[in-house]
Amino acid sequence: MPALTRDEAQTRARLLDVHHYTVDIDLTHGADHFRSRAAVRFSARIPGDTFIDVKPTELRSATLDGRPLAPDTLDGNRLPLPDLTAGEHELLVETTMPYSHTGEGMHRFTDPADGETYVYSQLFMGDVQRVFAAFDQPDLKAVFELTVTAPTGWTILGNGIATRQDGAANRWTLAPTPPISTYLVAVAAGPWHSVHTEHAGLPFGIHCRRSLAPYLNADAEEILDITRRCYDRYHTLFDEPYPFDSYDQAFVPEFNLGAMENPGLVTFRDDFVHRSAVTDTERQTRGMVIAHEMAHMWFGDLVTLAWWDDIWLNESFAEYMGFQVLSEATRFTHTWTDFGIARKGWGYDADQRPSTHPVAPLPEDVPDTDSAQLNFDGISYAKGASALRQLVAWMGEKDFLNGVNAHIRRHRFGNATLADFIDSLARATDRDVHAWAESWLRTTGVDPLTPVLGSAPDGGWTLRVDRDGTPPHHLPVGLYDRDPNDPARLVARDHLAWDIPAPAAEPGVGLPDGAA
């Protein structure tokens, strides 16, 4: 199916305001297909033509403002909507959709351990149209109201609290969402094993397939404790309260990523439900992913990118916050050591390949959704998180968080760009954040720093840094003395903060006599 281009998305966003989706999903039509019905309320600012994205096995019917649209007008994954008048419209699209077994759209899995079946959605970047018709781009946010019909005995999970409809044991209604992007809609259905609790007045839950119940139960308190601690820590960092009505975490089978930040229903690969003894590092990794996905509730879900050139900011921010919050709020206090060993090398490796790209590519360098997929790598995650960590050190955590909170407040339930984010940070500091962003985010390649120790005329020492790159740095410098009782041991004397401006050619920093 043709990729959506940035130009097409911008044209459609200029034309449309999308208000509300009423979606009915029926999972009772066998092992190969399910049915969906989407009623979309939207308005056109001016007369024009556009299209809605849908990729069905069968387009059963489509009507625009009560007028039938011919099914044979469907062109690949695009259903034309011609001759729109300015004003309000309602589109109704009924489809038969295929289940997926590769993690896109509505994934279906039968557990060989007990024969139980589970389905869950993964709608990232172009895959919502595999489940229901939608204007599938991040800057056309809307309210989603879903109803799901499922086999008897199944439980439904989604972005909002799910309730059984009166008199219908197999029909569930999900609470309407706030305005969110299409790629963040989520449904998970099956005979889940669940552990429920409540925290800060909200229902929290963790879920897995029944055959993994003993393993989830064994780790439930650790998972929930980390979840609660991270939730509380984010509420001390962010002024905006958690913006959704519940917090569920589902560990799902055959997930093709590590996790997905669906608001109110985070999905994880169920390898995180440990079946045997694991190291503390593996538990820390699971904790970091929990913290990472929770950061997205604010940065990604509440405030969302306008186009996929800014996917790095979603992921870099969540990567940075995941490691930082886990280290501050849980027993895993040395997460940045793990980052330096296990994650940063991923970024260095990607940044030295011919396929390297800037942390923040220019919008024109991400012309469509296919090209955007190429940027999910160590640069968008690990290098971007390293750059943000340097930014926090350079401008100070207080100013950084002030800028972040202003950004969230200014764009809540909306969309924002890198320029919007940098503007918010710039208003919170005297530092030249725009120049910082240009040198750190729009360039490629590593920036080697080589410390050179020399002698000062007064008998002390000097330290300078030689480097090839130009980005500014803020570095800690440690001063150490040899322990007179144990010459092999160093004792910390002092710590200094050192700003290295751009360009290079900085004077050396004089160190006290005897320090090395």
C-alpha positions in Angstrom: 0.0 0.0 0.0 1.3 3.5 -0.8 3.0 5.3 2.1 1.4 8.5 3.3 3.6 11.5 2.4 4.2 14.5 4.5 2.8 16.7 1.8 -0.4 14.7 1.7 -0.7 14.8 5.5 -0.2 18.5 5.6 -2.8 19.1 2.8 -5.3 16.9 4.7 -4.6 18.6 8.0 -5.2 22.0 6.4 -8.5 20.9 5.1 -10.0 18.8 8.0 -10.8 19.0 11.6 -11.6 15.5 12.9 -13.8 15.4 16.0 -15.0 11.9 17.0 -14.7 8.2 16.0 -17.4 5.7 17.1 -15.8 2.3 16.4 -17.5 -1.1 16.8 -15.2 -4.1 16.5 -16.6 -7.6 16.3 -14.2 -10.4 17.1 -16.6 -13.3 16.8 -16.3 -14.0 13.0 -13.8 -16.9 13.1 -10.0 -17.3 13.2 -9.2 -15.4 10.0 -11.2 -12.2 10.0 -13.0 -9.7 12.2 -15.4 -6.9 11.4 -15.2 -3.2 12.2 -17.6 -0.3 11.8 -16.3 3.2 12.1 -18.4 6.4 12.2 -16.2 9.4 11.8 -17.4 13.0 12.5 -15.3 15.6 10.9 -15.5 19.1 9.4 -14.0 20.6 6.3 -12.7 24.2 6.5 -13.2 24.8 2.8 -14.6 22.8 -0.1 -12.2 20.1 -1.4 -11.4 16.5 -2.0 -9.5 14.1 0.3 -9.4 10.5 1.3 -9.6 8.2 4.4 -7.2 5.3 5.0 -8.5 1.8 5.2 -7.0 -1.6 4.3 -9.8 -4.2 4.4 -10.3 -7.7 3.1 -13.7 -6.5 2.1 -15.1 -3.0 2.1 -18.7 -3.9 3.0 -20.2 -0.4 2.8 -19.3 3.2 3.0 -21.6 6.3 3.2 -20.7 10.0 3.4 -23.4 12.1 4.9 -25.9 9.3 4.1 -24.8 9.1 0.5 -23.3 5.7 -0.5 -19.8 5.6 -1.8 -19.0 2.9 -4.4 -16.8 0.2 -2.9 -14.8 -0.1 -6.2 -13.6 3.5 -5.7 -11.2 2.1 -3.0 -7.7 2.6 -4.4 -5.3 0.4 -2.5 -5.7 1.7 1.1 -7.3 5.0 0.1 -11.1 5.6 0.0 -11.7 8.9 -1.9 -14.0 11.5 -0.3 -14.8 13.8 -3.2 -16.6 17.1 -3.3 -16.6 17.9 0.4 -18.4 21.1 1.2 -17.3 23.4 3.9 -18.9 22.3 7.2 -19.7 19.2 9.2 -19.7 15.7 7.8 -20.2 12.1 8.9 -18.6 9.1 7.3 -19.6 5.5 8.0 -17.3 2.7 6.9 -18.0 -1.0 7.5 -15.3 -3.6 6.7 -14.1 -7.1 7.1 -10.5 -7.1 8.2 -7.8 -9.8 8.3 -6.1 -10.8 11.6 -2.3 -10.4 11.6 0.3 -12.8 12.8 3.2 -10.4 12.4 2.3 -7.8 15.0 0.7 -5.1 12.8 -3.0 -4.2 13.0 -5.0 -6.8 15.0 -2.7 -9.6 16.0 -4.2 -13.0 16.8 -2.4 -15.7 18.8 -3.4 -19.1 20.1 -1.4 -20.3 23.0 0.0 -23.8 22.4 0.1 -24.3 26.2 -3.6 -24.4 26.7 -5.3 -23.5 23.4 -6.6 -20.1 24.5 -6.7 -17.3 22.0 -5.8 -13.6 22.4 -5.9 -10.6 20.1 -4.4 -7.2 20.5 -3.9 -4.1 18.4 -0.6 -2.5 17.3 -1.5 0.6 15.3 1.7 2.4 15.0 2.5 4.5 11.8 0.0 3.3 9.2 -1.5 0.3 10.9 -4.8 1.7 12.3 -6.2 1.3 8.8 -5.8 -2.5 9.2 -8.4 -2.3 12.0 -10.8 0.5 11.0 -11.1 3.4 8.6 -9.2 6.5 9.9 -7.5 9.7 8.9 -4.2 8.0 9.8 -1.8 10.8 10.7 -0.7 12.0 14.1 -1.9 15.6 13.8 -5.5 14.8 13.2 -6.4 13.9 16.8 -9.9 13.0 17.9 -12.0 11.4 20.6 -12.3 7.6 20.2 -15.3 5.7 21.6 -15.0 1.9 21.1 -17.3 -1.0 21.5 -16.0 -4.5 21.2 -17.9 -7.8 20.8 -15.8 -10.8 21.8 -16.3 -14.5 22.5 -17.9 -15.3 25.9 -15.4 -15.5 28.7 -13.0 -12.9 27.2 -12.0 -9.7 28.9 -11.5 -6.4 27.0 -8.8 -3.9 27.7 -8.4 -0.5 26.0 -7.4 3.1 26.4 -10.3 3.8 28.7 -12.1 1.8 31.4 -14.0 -1.2 29.9 -17.4 -2.2 31.1 -19.8 -5.0 29.9 -23.0 -3.7 28.4 -26.1 -4.5 30.3 -27.6 -7.8 29.2 -24.7 -8.6 26.9 -22.0 -10.8 28.5 -19.8 -10.6 25.4 -20.2 -6.9 24.5 -18.0 -4.3 26.0 -17.8 -0.5 25.9 -14.6 1.4 26.5 -14.8 4.9 28.0 -14.3 7.7 25.5 -10.7 8.9 25.2 -9.5 12.5 25.4 -8.3 13.7 21.9 -5.5 11.3 20.9 -3.8 10.3 17.7 -5.0 7.4 15.6 -1.8 5.4 16.2 -2.4 5.4 19.9 -5.8 3.6 19.9 -5.5 0.2 21.6 -7.6 -2.9 22.2 -6.5 -6.2 23.8 -9.0 -9.1 24.1 -8.8 -12.6 25.5 -9.1 -14.6 28.7 -6.5 -12.5 30.4 -5.0 -13.3 33.8 -5.1 -10.0 35.6 -3.8 -8.5 38.8 -5.7 -5.3 39.8 -4.9 -2.6 42.3 -5.6 1.1 42.8 -3.2 4.0 43.1 -3.8 7.7 43.4 -7.5 7.1 42.9 -7.0 5.3 39.6 -7.4 1.6 38.7 -4.1 0.0 37.8 -3.8 -3.5 36.3 -1.2 -5.9 34.9 -2.3 -8.6 32.5 -0.9 -11.7 30.7 -2.1 -14.9 29.0 -3.4 -17.5 31.5 -0.5 -19.9 31.0 1.9 -17.3 32.3 -0.2 -16.5 35.4 2.2 -18.1 38.0 5.1 -16.1 36.6 3.2 -12.8 36.6 1.9 -13.4 40.1 5.5 -14.1 41.3 6.6 -10.6 40.0 3.4 -8.7 40.4 4.3 -6.8 43.5 7.7 -5.7 42.0 6.0 -4.6 38.7 3.3 -2.7 40.5 5.7 -1.2 43.0 7.9 0.2 40.2 4.8 1.4 38.4 3.5 3.3 41.5 6.9 4.8 42.3 7.4 6.0 38.7 3.9 7.4 38.6 4.5 9.3 41.8 7.9 10.6 40.6 6.5 11.9 37.3 3.9 13.8 39.3 6.6 15.6 41.1 8.3 16.4 37.8 5.4 17.3 35.6 2.8 20.0 36.6 0.1 18.3 34.4 -1.5 15.4 36.1 -1.8 12.0 34.4 -4.3 12.7 31.7 -6.2 9.3 31.3 -8.7 7.4 33.4 -6.7 4.2 34.2 -3.3 2.6 33.8 -3.1 -1.0 32.5 0.0 -2.8 31.4 -0.6 -5.9 29.2 2.2 -8.4 28.5 1.2 -9.8 25.1 2.5 -12.7 23.0 4.5 -12.3 19.8 4.8 -8.6 20.2 7.2 -7.3 17.5 8.6 -4.4 19.6 9.7 -4.0 23.2 6.6 -2.1 24.2 4.1 0.5 23.0 2.9 3.6 24.8 -0.8 3.4 24.1 -2.4 5.8 26.6 -4.1 3.9 29.4 -3.0 0.5 28.0 0.7 0.0 27.6 1.6 -3.2 25.7 4.8 -5.1 26.4 6.3 -8.2 24.9 5.6 -11.0 27.3 9.3 -12.0 27.5 9.2 -9.4 30.4 7.2 -12.0 32.3 10.2 -13.9 33.5 9.8 -17.7 33.4 13.0 -18.5 35.3 15.6 -16.9 37.5 17.0 -13.7 36.0 19.7 -11.3 36.8 19.0 -8.0 38.6 20.1 -6.3 35.4 17.2 -8.0 33.5 14.8 -6.8 36.3 16.2 -3.3 35.9 15.7 -3.4 32.1 12.1 -4.3 32.7 11.8 -1.4 35.2 13.3 1.0 32.7 10.9 0.0 30.0 8.0 0.6 32.4 9.3 4.0 33.3 10.0 4.8 29.6 6.5 4.0 28.4 5.0 5.9 31.3 7.0 9.0 30.3 5.2 8.8 26.9 1.8 9.4 28.7 2.9 13.0 28.8 5.4 13.3 26.1 4.0 11.5 23.1 0.4 10.9 24.1 -0.7 14.1 25.8 1.6 16.2 23.5 2.2 14.5 20.2 4.5 15.0 17.3 3.0 16.7 14.2 4.9 14.5 11.7 7.3 11.6 12.0 10.5 13.7 11.6 10.1 14.3 15.4 9.8 10.6 16.4 13.3 11.0 17.9 12.0 13.5 20.5 9.3 11.1 21.7 11.7 8.3 22.0 14.8 10.2 23.2 12.7 12.0 25.9 11.2 8.8 27.1 14.6 7.0 27.0 16.2 9.8 29.1 13.3 10.0 31.5 13.0 6.3 31.8 16.6 5.9 33.0 16.5 9.0 35.2 13.2 8.3 36.9 14.0 4.7 37.6 17.3 5.8 39.2 15.5 8.4 41.4 12.3 6.4 42.4 13.3 2.8 42.8 16.1 0.6 44.1 17.7 0.6 40.7 20.0 3.6 41.5 22.7 2.9 38.9 20.7 2.8 35.7 23.0 5.3 34.0 25.9 2.9 34.3 23.7 0.4 32.4 22.9 3.0 29.9 26.6 3.7 29.3 27.4 0.1 28.9 24.4 -1.4 27.1 22.6 1.5 25.3 25.1 4.2 24.4 27.3 1.9 22.3 24.2 1.2 20.2 24.1 4.9 19.4 27.8 5.2 18.8 27.6 2.3 16.4 24.7 3.7 14.4 26.3 7.1 14.3 29.4 5.8 12.6 27.7 3.9 9.8 27.1 5.2 6.3 23.4 5.2 7.2 23.9 7.7 10.0 21.4 10.7 10.2 20.9 13.6 12.5 19.2 13.0 15.8 16.5 15.5 14.5 16.3 15.1 10.7 14.9 18.0 8.7 11.2 17.5 7.9 12.0 17.3 4.2 14.3 14.4 4.9 11.3 12.4 6.2 9.0 12.7 3.2 6.8 9.7 4.0 6.0 7.1 6.5 8.3 4.5 4.9 11.3 6.8 5.3 10.3 7.5 8.9 10.6 3.8 9.7 14.3 3.9 8.9 14.9 6.3 11.8 14.1 3.9 14.6 17.6 3.1 15.6 20.3 3.9 18.2 20.5 7.5 17.1 16.8 8.3 17.8 16.9 6.4 21.1 20.4 6.3 22.7 22.2 9.2 21.1 19.1 11.4 21.4 18.8 10.5 25.1 22.5 11.3 25.6 22.0 14.7 23.9 19.1 15.4 26.2 21.1 14.4 29.3 23.8 16.8 28.1 21.2 19.5 27.6 19.9 19.0 31.2 23.5 19.3 32.5 24.2 22.3 30.3 21.1 24.4 31.1 20.3 22.9 34.6 17.5 20.5 35.6 15.3 23.2 37.0 15.2 25.3 33.9 14.9 22.2 31.7 11.8 21.0 33.7 10.4 24.5 33.6 10.6 24.5 29.9 9.2 21.0 29.6 6.2 21.9 31.8 5.6 25.0 29.8 5.7 22.9 26.6 3.2 20.4 28.0 0.9 23.1 29.2 1.0 25.0 25.9 0.3 22.0 23.7 -1.7 19.6 25.9 -3.9 17.2 23.9 -2.4 18.8 20.8 0.6 18.5 18.5 4.0 20.1 18.6 7.2 20.3 16.7 10.9 20.4 17.6 10.8 24.2 17.1 7.9 24.4 19.6 9.9 22.4 22.1 13.1 24.4 21.7 11.1 27.6 22.0 9.6 26.4 25.3 13.1 25.6 26.6 14.5 28.9 25.4 12.0 30.8 27.4 13.1 29.1 30.6 16.8 29.8 30.4 19.4 32.4 29.4 21.3 29.8 27.5 21.2 29.8 23.7 19.1 26.6 23.3 18.5 27.2 19.6 22.2 27.2 18.9 22.6 24.1 21.1 19.9 22.3 19.1 21.5 23.2 15.8 24.9 21.9 16.8 23.7 18.8 18.7 20.5 17.7 16.9 21.0 18.7 13.2 24.5 17.2 12.8 25.8 13.6 12.4 28.8 11.7 13.8 30.5 11.4 17.2 32.3 14.3 18.9 35.5 12.8 20.4 36.9 14.6 23.5 40.5 14.0 24.4 41.7 15.2 27.8 45.3 16.5 27.8 47.1 17.0 31.1 49.9 19.5 31.4 52.1 21.4 33.8 51.3 25.0 35.0 54.1 27.6 35.7 53.1 27.7 39.4 53.8 24.0 39.8 50.2 22.9 39.4 48.5 21.2 36.5 46.4 22.2 33.6 43.8 20.3 31.8 42.5 21.0 28.3 40.3 19.1 25.9 41.1 18.5 22.3 38.2 17.7 20.0 37.1 17.7 16.4 33.5 18.7 16.8 31.7 21.9 17.6 28.8 21.2 20.0 29.0 22.8 23.4 29.6 20.5 26.4 29.1 20.7 30.1 31.4 18.3 31.9 32.1 17.3 35.5 35.8 17.3 36.4 36.9 15.2 39.4 40.0 16.2 41.4 41.7 13.3 43.3 44.7 12.8 45.6 46.6 9.7 46.3 45.8 8.2 49.7 49.0 8.6 51.8 48.2 5.3 53.5 47.5 3.4 50.3 49.2 4.9 47.2 47.2 2.7 44.9 44.0 4.3 46.1 42.6 7.7 45.0 40.6 10.0 47.3 38.2 12.5 45.9 39.2 16.1 46.8 36.7 18.1 44.8 34.4 18.2 41.8 34.2 21.0 39.2 31.8 21.8 36.5 33.3 22.8 33.2 31.6 24.4 30.2 33.3 23.8 26.9 31.8 26.2 24.4 31.7 25.9 20.7 33.9 26.2 18.7 36.9 24.4 20.2 40.1 26.3 21.3 39.3 26.6 24.9 41.9 27.6 27.5 43.1 25.0 29.9 41.6 24.8 33.4 44.2 25.2 36.2 44.1 22.5 38.8 45.5 22.7 42.3 49.0 21.6 43.0 49.3 17.8 43.3 45.9 17.0 41.9 45.7 14.6 39.0 
